[in-house]
Amino acid sequence: MFFYDGKTAKQDAVSHIEIPTSHDRRYLPRWSIKNRILYRKQDDVLYQECTTKDLNCGGVCFHCPEDLTLHQEVSLTIFLTEDVAVHLQGTTTWHQTTERGHLIGIRFHHVSKKANNLLLEHAFESRQQELQKHWFEGW
């Protein structure tokens, strides 16, 4: 799951995988990813385009020009590459105003096996060594 508690995770200087602090332990960590994302609020017709900040199998954080309310239902299309996109549904779990607009945290729900496999495949192929290091840290 993707949760935000108002504290910042440490960033590994070599990779783009965020190393969780002791209060934030994920089996599969977030990975920093600056990719295109389209979102549509539940009652809207049009999609808006934004840029992701980080992603994992449970949720996404993205930069957004508008502030979304908590518990806002959204439809998402996240482009993992230019040719590969995953379509997901989610709910706003947190939001924060920044100098670039707003950071929005979304928790995915009803993730299909196909979508989950695409996310894992992308994370593992693009960051294989960093993920293995995280999984086996302290062994």
N, C-alpha and C positions, 0 to 999 in steps of 0.2 A: 504494500500500500504506500501511497505517497502522502506524507504528512509534513506539515510545516509548523514548527513550534516557536518561531520568531528568533531562533538562534542560527548562526552560520556554521555550516560544515567546513572542515579544513579542506583545502585544495592541494592535491599532490602536484608538486612543481613539474614533474616530468610528463604526466599524463593529463587527460581531461576527465578522468574519473574522480568524482568527489569522494574522499575518504570520510565516512561518517564519524562523528564524534561519539563518545560513549553513550549519549542519550538518544542517538539516532543510528541504530544498527539494522541495516537492510541485508538480506541474503544476496540480492542483486542490487548493487549500488546504482545511483543515478549516473548518467554520463552526460557531460556537457555536449550540447549539440545545437548548432546555430543553423537550423533548417527552416524551411517554409512550412507554415501551418495555416490551415483554413479552419475557422470556427463559425458556427451558427448558433445563436441562442434559440431556445426551444420554440418560441413563437415568431421568430424572424424567418423571412424567406431567403434573404441573401447571406452568403458567406462573406466573412471579413478575413483579410490576409494579415498574418503576423509572423513573428520569428520565435522559435523555441529558445529556451535558455538551457534546460536540462530535461531528461526523460528517463523513465524506467518502465518496467512492465505494469506498474500500478498507477502511474500518472505522469503528468507533464507540467512543467512550469514554462510560461511563455510571456513575452513582452506584448502588451496590448495597448492600443491608443485609448480605449475606453475602459472604465472600471466595471467589472461584472460583480453582481451581488452574490453573497454567500448562498449556496445551495441552488445556484442557477444551473439548469440543465443545458448542456451544449452538445452539438454534434461536431466532431473533429475529423479532419483529414490531415495526417502528419506525413510529410514527405521524408522518407528515410534516405532516399537518393532522388535524383531527378526522375527516375523511372519507376521507383517503388514507393507506394503510399499505403498507409494503413488507415482504415476508417473505424472510428471509435466513438462511443458515447461516454459522457462524463458529467461530473458535478463540481462546481466551484467549491473548494474547501478553504481557500484563503485568498486574499488580495492585498497588495501593497502598492502605494504610490511611490514612484521613483522619478528621477530627472528625465527619463526616457518615456514616461507615461505611467503604465501600470504593469506590475508583475502579477500574474494570475496562476494559482495552483489548482489543477484539476485532478480529481481522482477518477480513474476509469471504472466503469461497471459493465458487466456482461461482456467481457472480452472473449472473443471467440478463440478457439485453439489455433486457427490459422493466423489471426492477428498477433496472438501471444508468440507464436513461433517466428513470425516476421520480426518482432521486436527483439527477441532473444538472438536470432540469427544476426541481425544488424549489430547489436551490442557486442556479441561474441566475436564476430569477424572483424569489426573495426577496432576492438579494444581487447583482444584475446589475452595478452600478457597482463594487462592491468586487472582484468577480472579474475584471472587465476591467482594473482598476488593477493587480491582482496579476499577471495574464498579461503585461501590457505594461510592467511595472516596469523601468526602466533603458533603455527604448527612446527 
